[in-house]
Amino acid sequence: MRGFFILMIVGLSFFSIVSGADSLDSFNGNFFEGFESGSLATNNWTTSGTGAAWVIGNGEATPRTGVYNIWTENTGAESLIEMEVDTTNYQNINFSFWGMTTNMDAGEYVAADWYNGTSWVNLMQIEDISSYTFYSYNLTTDANNNLNFKIRFKCLSNANNEACDVDDVNVSGTEIVSIVLDDYYGLNGSLARIDGFNTINLEEIEHIELNFSVDSTETIDSWYLNFTANGTNGCSLGNKQSQICYAYPNWIQFVNNSETTTFDEAQMNTGDGIVVTQTSSGNNINLSFRLDEHYNPNVFKWYDALYNFSDIKWQEGVLQKITGDNFIKIELNKSLIPINADQYKLDFRVNATNNPTQPLEVYACNSSYTSGNVHDLPECLFVAEKVSSEFKDDGTKFRTIYTNSTINSIGDIKYIILYTDETNASKYYALKTYRARTPAYTTHWEYSNDSGDNWTNLGDGYETELNVNWFYNYIEPTAFIYNLWVNTTSSVETNLMGNITWNIDPTYNYPPAPHFRHPENNESLKFPYDVIFSMTDPNDDNLNASLYLYKDGAWNATFATGMNQSNTSYYWDDLTINGNYELVLETCELGTPELYCVNTTNAIVIDNTAPAVYDLIPTGGGSSGCIYDRDYDWECGEWGECIRGIQSRFCKKYNNCGNIYGRPGVERNCVKKTLPEQLFDITFNLEDILIQNTDELSGIVTFESFGTIPTFVNLTFIILNEHGNEIYRTPSNITVITEEVLRWNYKDLELNEGKYIAILETLYNVDVHDEFKQGFEIKEKFDLIVWIWYIVITVGVISISLFIKRRRETKKKAKESFIKRI
């Protein structure tokens, strides 16, 4: 990506005429011609045309200032005078002069033109200017940096007392300074280069690096960098920020060697800030900015306090280790993380001690989760797992990608829970945290040493470094916006603004993630048994699953195939097997080029003490057998209330043979649907986006609560013009009890034809902000029905008129024929 912007330096003083000079640069950006040298050759003026030539003024001329000007009279034909002013290295060209005419008749004139390198462009052509008048023109960009730029004057008059006079000619411009973004790229934790920002390498990106070159004809004195995010739910944070999201047009500003409200210089030394490298000085410099992940677009972090980033602690106390029954739960701000993004990146630092043999598992839980083992609860969903060798950046960075379908399947996301099946106490994972500078700071993570039944906050002020980034495909992808400002020693400032889009390529394919909920690793099973599993895909690809049994590493049996995402369990009732096995869940993609297949394995112990064959079951009283009734009615009742993620129902205890063979399941997983207490959904739409006037402009705001507590919502209605300038802002409010619909008419608003953007900003529950945008246009509508009626009526009138005319002509001819016969 290359950008080119201009720095403006306006010449502040007039300079004496230098013989032979014809470039704007030789006049320091301000060429002034008062003709006081008495010679047209001084600045290379040339005359042409068949009329009387322009000359330096004499006793008959009328200078505006000084002694001399240029003039001509009684030209008889058009007379021209011109000069070349090379504008190389200058822009914002202005051409001005003073002119007058004497005794001009109709059709006679004085005119001024400029040459853009290929053709002359006329600025003025006037017949009568009775006294000196000032004319000034800001020329188009064709005049910028133009080696062949010229100016000229023309005169046409036909009598000795008819004259054109011009004096005090001025061509000025501002010096060009170029700022170019030479390249940009992503860096991973070891600062190795990763080109581009897309799904393929998104997991790796931890830093952004921007490299600029700045060239000037003046000494570069200072610079500063602004940056922010733009696009759907755009958000950029600084190291000293709380939960504030900076989005365009709000900027985060970085000034080198200066601490700002968004930048803490002390953090730069630990790699958690902005590192800038400047090479060269004077008129030509190169700038390289490396911004770490704290400044990346669309990132959630817990930053509601200042942190000492040099005070790092691994949470590996007896109770805080991630091992066995010890879990860690990290709370998220679910009001900040949008649930409609296309992809999410989960990112945190952990440490693996003594190479745990079991992977670290990550679960996402919704806001209804309070306690319990994440394996057992439908409000929690498996997101990813990795063994320690898969961690990035020297084994400390856990990164994974998942999609919004993960969140949608559980409703929302409020907690991330870290879990492992590792039971060897000497092999464990530990979470990396930083010390808060604020006294008595309450951290947002907790630990449990009883499989999630109880949670405790450590209370030592060390906060987690967990990050969640979000990204969008197709519509308004998030962009990182930069704006580099440069100043020269003459205090003139210029800038280069651009953006880098975080392109999330949906065509890149990630492998699926299969996961056993039950059985757990090393669990002992008795049949019949419900195998419960989940399978997710970072690309939302269609999947199917198969279940295999292995013994001593060799295939033993295949007992389920072709299960799709709607299947989450398998009723396993093969009572013929016993012993130690490996249960394998294989998940394969359908319809993708790679057709990824991924396996996960749990060790199990199968203990079937019942007879191998159940069609003939001995009774307790004799040698005769009992034949199981395959149509046996178990008389199962309705499913009961969802309690702690489990629903139960009553069925008969035994079958017709007095055992439980064939009994349907009496428990199943469930999600308890609870009413939210407060408002959770708002929509805003304009009734019509193409209107003829503002009387037709009307917005519909819908509020959905279904809750139990009335919610007070602050509203602000805003309109921007096509240049992004705010032209309307009106506050309002509403209290929502269950469902409300608000119609908003933009009173006392008058808009011309053009394109506009209507914005609704909402604020509720103290700190929940939403913004809705919709474009509309005011334009005279083409009413097809009216035009059809107009055409029909017109055609009808014409047809009737023709009919009447023909009738009259027919009668006239008949009368004339009758008269002739008489």
Secondary structure by P-SEA (a helix, b strand, c coil): cbbbbbbbbbbccccccccccccccccccbbbbccccccccccccccccccccccccccccccccccbbbbccccccbbbbcbbbbbcccccccccccccccccccccccccccccccbbbbcccccccccbbbbbbbcccccccccccccbbbbbbccccccccccbbbbbbbbbbbbbccccccccccccccccccccccccccbbbbbbbbbcccccccbbbbbbcccccbbbbccccccccccccbbbbbcccccccccccccccccccbbbbbccccccbbbbbbbccccccccccccccccccccccccccccccccccbbbbbbcccccccccccbbbbbbbbbbcccccccbbbbbbcccccccccccccccccccccccccccccccbbbbcccaaaaaaaccccbbbbbbcccccccbbbbbbbbbccccccccbbbbcccccbbbbccccccccbbbbbbccccccccbbbbbbbbccccccccccccccccccccbbbbbbbbbccccccccccccccccbbbbbcccccccbbbbbbcccccccccccccccccccccccccccccbbbbbbbbbbccccccbbbbbbbbbbbbbcccccccccccccccbbbbbcccccccccccccccccbbbbbccccccccccccccccbbbbbbbbbbccccbbbbbbccccccccccbbbbbbbbbcccbbbbbbbbbbbbcccccccbbbbbbbbbccbbbbbbbbccccccbbbbbbbbbbbccccbbbbbbbbbbbcccccaaaaaaaaaaaaaaaaaaaaaaaaaaaaaaaaaaaaaac
